[in-house]
Amino acid sequence: MIHRKKGSYKTTLAVFFFLLSIIVIVFAVTSVVKAPKVNGALSYEQLIQKVRTSPNEIEEISMIRHEPFIVIRFKGDPTPRHLVLSMESKADLYLAAQKSQIPLKEVSLDRTKSRVQVQGLQLEYPFLKK
């Protein structure tokens, strides 16, 4: 017969509660990582598909010169959509929009100001703040 000392389950209980707390933390972190998708969010793939298949839905594409930001306005939608692209993707989008005859607007920014607003897209230049 095996005799256990009184209080020998303390280590087992401590390990059990430690593992339980680790599981709770893992579930809490994974639920935070799965952020809800922004209503009306647009990816580059979705945009380029719309440019190629249904260009009549797009009212205008505004490209900010020397910046990775673009602003897209859809017909019948008052809120502009914003997208950040690499310069290569921006060039491909520019060519596809020209081919589909979508109105393109190029905007130059005055970088002497610390805050610039272009069609609802607000850009901050903290290194220019006075």
N, C-alpha and C positions, 0 to 999 in steps of 0.2 A: 504494500500500500504506500502511495506517495503522500507525503505530508508537505503541505505548503505552509510557509510562514504567513502569519497574519499581515496583510498589507502588500502582498506580492502582486496584486492586480493594479497597483498604482501605475506602474510602467506601461502596462497594457492599455489602461484607460487613457494615459497621456498620449500614447501613440495613436489610439483611435481618434481622440479629439483633434490631434494634429492633422491627421489625414482628412478628417471631416472639414476642418477649416481650410485646408488646401483646396479641396473640391469646391467649396463655396466661393473661394477667391477666384478660381479658374472660371466658374460659371459667371461670376460678376464681371470679370474682365472680358470674356467673350461676348457678353450681351452689350457691353459698351462699345466694343470694336465694330459691331454690326450697326453702324449709324444708319438712320433712315435715309432713303434716297430723296434728294431735294425735288420737290414737285416741279416738273418742267425742266429738269436737268437734261443737258444735251451732250452727247459724246461726239468726238470727231467722226467716228464711223457713221453715226446716225446723220450728222450734218452732211457729210460728203454723199451719202446715199440719197438724201433729200435733194441736194443740188443736182445730182445726176438724173434722178427719176421724176421728181415733181418740183421743178424750179418755179412754177407759178405760185407755190405756197409761200415763197420767200419774197418779202418786200424789198429788203436791202441788207447788204453785208457791209459793215464799216470796219476797216482795218486801221489800226493805229500804227503809224509808221515807226519802225525801229523798236516796236514793243511786241510781245507775244500775245497780246489781247486782241480779240475781235468781238464785235457786237453784231448780233443777228436779229433782224426784225421780221416777224412773220405777219402775213396779211391776216387781219382780223384779231390780232393779239396785241394789246397795248403795251405789254411788258417786254422789253428787249431781253434777249438771252445772251449771256456772256460765255466766252470760251477762251481758254489759254492753250495756245498751240506752239509747237516748235517752229522755227523759221522755215524748215523744209516743208512741214505740213501746211504752213500758211501759204507758201508758194504754190503748192499743189492745189489748195483750195481756191486760190486766186485764179489759176488757169482753168479749173473746172467751172468756176462761176462765170468767167469770161465766155467759155464755150457754151454754157447754158443761158447766156445773156441775162444774168442777174445783175441788177444795179449794184455797183461797187463804189464805195466812198472811202477815200483815204484821208485820214485825219493826222495832222502833225500836232505834236504837243509842245507847249511852251514849258521847257524844263526849268525856267527861272522861278516858277511858282512851286511851293512845296505840296500843294494839293490841286489836282486836276480832275475835272469831272467831264466825261464824254458819254452822253446818252445814258445816264444812270450808272455808269461804271466809274467808280471813284478810285483814283490811283494816288498812293501816298509816296512821296519821295522824302524819307526822313533825313537824308543827308543834306537836303536843301533847306530844312527848317532853320529859321533864324531865332 
